[in-house]
Amino acid sequence: MSFKKNIFANYCGHFYTLFVCITIVPLYLQYLGAAAFGLISIYVMLQSWLSLLNIGLTPAMSREVTCLRDRKNGFFKIKKLLRSLEIIFLFINLLIMLGVALCSYWITHHWLKVQNLSYIEVIHCVMLMGVMVSFRFFADLYRAGIMGLEQQVWLNGVGIILTTLRYCGAYILLRWVTRTPVHFFEYQLLIAVIEPILLGLKCYNIIPTSVNYLLGFTISWDLIRKIFPFACSLFYTAFLWILLSQSDKLILSHVLSLTNYGYFGLVTIISGGILQFSMPINLALLPRMTRLLSQGKKEEMLQLYRNVTQIVVVIMLPLIGIIAIFSTHVIYIWTGNKIAANWAGPILFWYSLGNGFFAISFFPFYLQYVHGKLKLQVIIDTLFTLISFPLIVFFAYHYGAKGTAIIWFITRSILFLIWAPIVHYKYAPGLHWKWLMKDIFPIAATTLVVLCFIKKIHVDFELISRDEGFIILCGFTFIVLMASAAASSTCRHFFSKFIRERRNSVA
């Protein structure tokens, strides 16, 4: 499958998901209320923490599929590896469902600050969350296999269908049938069951029919042992990442009331949505970089790495800048809730800036990932966690959500400035200053200058409608985006090539 087609398909899938999420989620807040909406934020946080139980095996599976597909008997080994991981995941999922069910009473009565909801209702919702997370594990496994085989066009097509069912179906349920959180989560569980079934059927179907080996209920330990060291490194690294990125959300779920945690959930959706704008490219980038390196084409791989860095920076910085400058207005225009906007706006400012550094910091990790060596990442993440985690805990308890937001920005920016040159020196000597000064700095400087001019434009959002405010912010974003693209050598080359081809076709 073409690399460009995969990127396009990923963007279609992610943009559709973002569009539906942006459209429907404010209606969840309206129909369920802030407290019940806080339960949705609890589910997202719980899913992130429980994903630790499979986070090493799933990306290791995707990488191994990419490497095996071009080798002799590769598909035979892929099929055996898939069945082995299915069995392992089955036992993990049973433990998750049992553990969440046993802890649901304590979580409801002693951890969460429940308001405007019955305790029995919340306990039921927490138990449903555990089952939903378990089914998502299988979906992630099959998705990793499909991505490793670069069938991302199909994957995004099905993703669009499931997203429609997950969000639009829930809207219909809340709008015309019932507005209780238990029924909402029961419906989400139904979609969570359908997803792994569809992905599993496709994953087995794209393995060539010549691989007719009948699989039993057995684990191929030789294949598991092969990916185990890399999976362990990935698990430990992911554990540290989640500890840093989710510990604030975990602690705030205890510190804040469910109502305020619902407002905080709006911040996490928007700031997390920022990262989604880079993920479609990154999802297509990793298999292609891995394949180029396995074929001995390191220079071509590094050029791809630099080009994609520019594209991500061009897309991300204008969006981050506009959201940061107009953070309170963004939340009000989105939800129509002034209380939520005034509470969450200052917090969104810092989280959006921090996620900008976070998105660019992924690239040094990708360089290590394609080499299959994560030792450096493990070391720096360990050291940084020992420093950052106590700060996050302290600021969460003493200064609440705004304190954790500021710490998030500070730690992400420092890590980016320290860590990127070390990784580049190890895996691509001589690349770092070119990457920083030619691929990032011109775009960042141009974006900052244009944002300063936009900041000076006076717009009284109190006197205009939400729709008009949305159009104005989109216009500002487009202006900054065009300026950023003009500062990118990769984008200039693409557009000049496109124009030449169009002129030649007309002539």
N, C-alpha and C positions, 0 to 999 in steps of 0.2 A: 504494500500500500504506500502511495506517495507520502513523503514527509509533509508536504504542503497540504495535501488533502486531510491528513490526520490533524494538523494544526487547525485547519478550517472547521473540521468536524468537531474538534474539541471546543473551539470557540462557539460554535452554534449551540452545542449542548450546554456549555457553561453560561452563555448569555441568556439562553432560554430559562435555565434554572434561576439565574439572578433576576430576570424580568418577572417571572412568576412569583418568586420569593418577595421581591420588592412590592409587588401588587397585592399579594394575598396576606402576608404577615401582619400588616396593620389592621386588617379585618379580624384576624385572630385576637388581637388586643382588644378590639371593639366588642366582639361577640363573647369572648371568654372572660374578659376583665383582666386587670393587671396581675392579680394573684395567680389565677390559673395560667396566664401567659408565662408567669415565672416558672411554672412546672415544665413548660417546654424548654426553657433555658436550662433547667436542672437536667433534663434528658440529654441535651446537647453536651453538657459538661460531663455527665455520667458516661456517655458514649465515648468521649475522648479518653477518659481514664481507663475504662475497660478495654479500649482498643490496644492497650499495652500488651494484652495477652496474645495478640496475633500480629502485632506491628512489625516484628522481625521476620516472621515466616512469609507474610504476604509479599513485601517488596523483594525478598530473596527469591521467591517463586517467580515473580515477573522477570527478574534479571536472568535467572537460570533458563527460563523458557526462551528468552531472546538469544542466549548463547547456544542452546541445544538445537534450535530449529534448523540450523545450517549444517549440522553434523550427522554422521552416519548413525542410524538408529535413534536419532534425536527425538522424534515424535513418540517413539516407543517409551523412552525414558520420561518424557513429559507426562504421558498418560499415567505411568506408575507413580511419579512424584505427586501428581494431582490427587490420586486416590489416597496416597499416604497422608497428605495434608488434610484431606477430608476426614479421615479417621481421627487424627489428632484434634482437629477443630471440634469434632463431635463431643469428645470428652471435655474439652475446654468450655464449650457452650453449656453443657449440663451443669458444670460447676458454677458458671455465671448465673444461670437461672436459679439454682438452689441458693447460692450466696445472697443474691439480691432479695429473694423471697424471705430468707431468714432475717435479713437486716432491715427490711422495709419498715417494721414497727419503730425501730430505734431511729432510723433516718427521719421519719415523720415527726416523732414526738420529741426527739432530743437534738437533732441537727438543724432541721428547717424551722423557720419562724413562720408558722402557718397562720394566715389571716383570711377570713371570709370564705373558708373552705372547711368541710368536715374532715376529721382525721381519717375516717374510714375511706373516704373518697381519695385522699392523697396516698394512703397505703396501697390501694388498688392501682393507682396510676404508677407508683414506683415499681410494683411487681410487673406491670406491663412493660415498663421501660427495660427491665432485665431481659425479658423474652425478646423484645425488639432488637436489642443490641446483639443477642446471640445469632439471630438470623442475618443480621448485617455482616457478621463475620464470614459466613459462607458466601454472601454476595461479594465481599471484598476479595475473597480467594479466587472466585471465578473471574472477576473483573481483572485481577492481576494477570491471569493466564491469557485472557483476550487481549489485554494491552501488550503483553510480551510478544504476541503474534501479530501485533500492529493491525488489529481489526477494529480500529477506533471509530470508524464511520458507523458501523453497525452498533457499537457500544453506545455512542451518543444518541443514535436514533431511538434505541430502547430506553435510554435515560430520559429522553424528552417525554416519552409515553408515561413512564413511571413518575416523573415529576408532575405531570398533569394530574395523574390519579392522586398523588400524595397531597398536593396543594389545592388544586381546584376541586377535587372530590371532597376534601375536608371542608372547604368553603361552603359547598352545597349542603353538607351535613350540618354545619353550624348555622347556616342562613335559614334553612327550611325544615330541618328535622329536630335537632337537639343541640343544646349549648352547654352540656355538661362535659367537664374535662375527661371523665372516664370513657365516655363514648368516643371522644376525639382520639384518645390513645388506642382504643380498641380498633378503630378504623385504620390508624397508622400501623398497627400490628398486622392487619390484613395485607397491606401493601408490602410490609417487610417480609412476609411469607412468599408473596408472589415473586419478588425480585430475585432471590437466589435460584428459584426454579427456572426462570427464563434464562438467566446468565449461565447456569450450570448446563442446560441443554445446548446452548450455543457453544460453550467452551469445549464440550465433548464432540460436538458436530464439526468444528473446524479442524480437528485432528484428522489427518488423512484416513480414509477407510481401510487403507492397506494395513494400518496398525490395528489388527483384529485380536489383539491380546485380551483375553477375558480377565477382568480384574475381580479379585475376591476381597474379603474383608481382611486384608493384610497390609502391613507397612513395610515399604522398601527402605530398610534402615541405611543401606549403602548410599542411596540418594539423599536421605535426610542428613546423614553425616557430612555429605559433601557441602551442603548449603548451611549446615549448622554454625560453623565459625562466623561466616558472614552475617547470618541471621542474628547471632548473639551480639555481634558488634552493633548491628542495626537496632536491635532491641534496647541495648543499653543507651545508645545515643538517643533513640526515640524516647526512652524513659526520662532522660535528662531534659529533652526538649519539652515534653509534656509537663514535667515538673515545673519548668520555668514558665511555660505559656498557659498552663491550666491551674496552677496552684492559687493564683489570685482569684480565679473563678470559684474554685473549691472553697476557699476561706470566706469569700464574700457571700457564698450561698448560706453560710452560717451567721455571718455578721449582719447581712441585710435582711429585711423582711421580704417575703415572697413578692410583694407589690413592687418594692424598689429593685428587687432582683429581676423582675420582669422588665423594668426600664433599663437596667444594666444589660439585659439580653438584647435590647435594641442596639446598644453600642457594639456588642460582640458580633451581631449580624452584619452591621455596616463595616466594621473594621475587618472582620473575617471575609466579607465580600470583596474588599480591596484585594486580598490575596488571591481570590478566585480569578481575577483578571490576568494573572500571570500563570495560573495552573494549566490552562489548555496548551500553551506553548511548552511548558515544562514536561507535561505528560507525554508529548510527542518527542521531546528532546532526549530524554533519558534512554529509551530504546535505540534511537539513532546514534547517539554518542557511544553507547556500549558496543553497538555493532561496528562502527567505524574503528574504534580502538582494537576490537578483536580481529579486524582485518588488517591491522598495522598501519592505518591511515591517521596517525596522530595529528599531523598538521591540519588536515581537513577537519578533524574533530575539534581542534582548538579554534579554528576559524568559525565553525558553526557555533561554538560556545560564545565567542565574542559578538557575533551577529545577533544571536538570540538575547544576549545581555542588553544590547542597545534597544531591541524591540520591546523588551519588558520594561526598561526604564522609560522609554517614550510613552508607553501606555500607563504605567503606574504613577509617575510623578505628577502629571496634571490632575489626575483623579484625587490623589492624596492631598495635593495642595488646595484644591477647591473644597474638599470635605473638611479639611482642617480650618480653613479661613471662615467658612460658613457652617460650622458644625451644628450650632443650635438651630439655625434655619433649615438645615438638611433634615433633621429629625422632625421638626414641626411640619415641613412640607410633606414629608413621608407619612406621618401618622395623624396629623391634625390635632395632636394632643400637646397643649402648651406645657402642662405639668411635666410630662415626660421629656419634652424638649429642653426645658430649663434645667431639669435635673441631670440629663445625660449629655447635653451639649459640651460643657467643659471637659468632661471625661473623654468624649469621642475625639476631641482635638489631639490629646496626647497619644491615645491608642492608634489613631490613624497615622501619625508621624512615626511611631514605633514600628508599625507594620510595614511601612515603606522600607525601612532598613532591614526588617525581617525578610521581606520578599527578595531583596538583592542578595542577602546573606545566604540564600539557598544555593547560589551558583558555586561557591567554593565547595559546598557539600556534594553537589552533583559531580564535580571533578574527581573527588575521592570515590564516590559511588561507582563510577564507570570503571575505575581501576580496581574495584573490589577491595579497597584498603581504607578502613575507617579508624585506624589507630590514632591519628592526629585529632580527628573529630571527637573521639572518646576522651582524650586527654583534656582538650580545651573545654568541652562541655562539662566534664567533671569539675574542673577548677572554677569555671564560671558559675556552676550551680551552687558550689560551696559558698560563693560570695553573694550571689543574687537571691537565693532562696530565703535566707534570714531577713534580707531587706524587704522582700515581698510580704512575708508574714508580718513583720513589724508594721509596715505602712498600711497593710490591709486592716489590721486591728485598730490602729491609732488614727488613720486618716481616711479610711474607707476606700471607695472606688477611685476617687481622684488621686489618692496617694499611690495606689497600685499602677494607675495609668502613667504617672510621671516616672515611676521606677521602670516601667516597661520601656518607655522611650529612651531613658538614659542607658539602660543595660543593652538594648538592641543596637544603639548607635555605637557604643564603645566596642561591643563584640565585633561589629562589622569592620571598624577601623583597625582593630588589632589582628583579627583572624584571617581575613582575606589574603594579606601579603604572605603570611606563613604558608598557607596552602598552595598558593601560586609558586612560591619559591621551591616547594617540594615537588610538585607535579608538573609545573610549566615554568621553568626558570626564565626570567626576563619578560614574563607576560604581565606582571602585576601593574606596573606604571602605565603600560600601553592600555591595559584594560580600564584602569582608573581614570587616566587623563584623556584618553581618546574615545572610550566607549561610554563613560558615565559622566565625567565632569562637564563637557560642553552642553549636554542635554540638561543636566541639573542646573547649571548656571543660567541657561536660557529660560528654563521653567521658572526659576526664582525671580528673575527680572520681570517677566510678564505677570506673574502673580502679584508682585509689588504694585504694578500699575493697576491691576484689577481691584486690588484692595482699596485703592484711592477712589474708585468709582462709588458714589453714594447711591445705594438702593434701599429704600424704606420698605422692607418686607411686610411691615405691619399694615401698609396701605394697599397692598396688592393681594390677589387671590393666591392660593397654593399652586394652582396650575400655572399662573403667570410666573411665580417664583421658580417653579421647576424649569420652565422654558429659559428663564434668565440664567440659571445655574448651568444648564446644558450648553447654552451659548458661551458662557465663560470657559467651560471645560473644553469646548471645541477650539476656541481661540488658543488656549494654552497647549492643547494637543498638537495643533498645526505648527506652532512655534517650536515645540520639542522635536517634532518629526524633521523640521528643517535643520535642526542642529545635529541630527544623526546621520553619519556617513552611510550607514546601511540603508536607511529610509530614502536618502537622496539617490543612492544608486538604484534602488528598486523603482522609484518613481521615474527617474530618467530613462531607465530601461523600458519601463511600461510605455512612456510617451513615444520613444523611438519606435517601438513595435507597432504602436497604433498609427504612427505616421507612415510607416512602411506598408502597413496593411491597406491604408487609404490610398497611398500612391500606387 
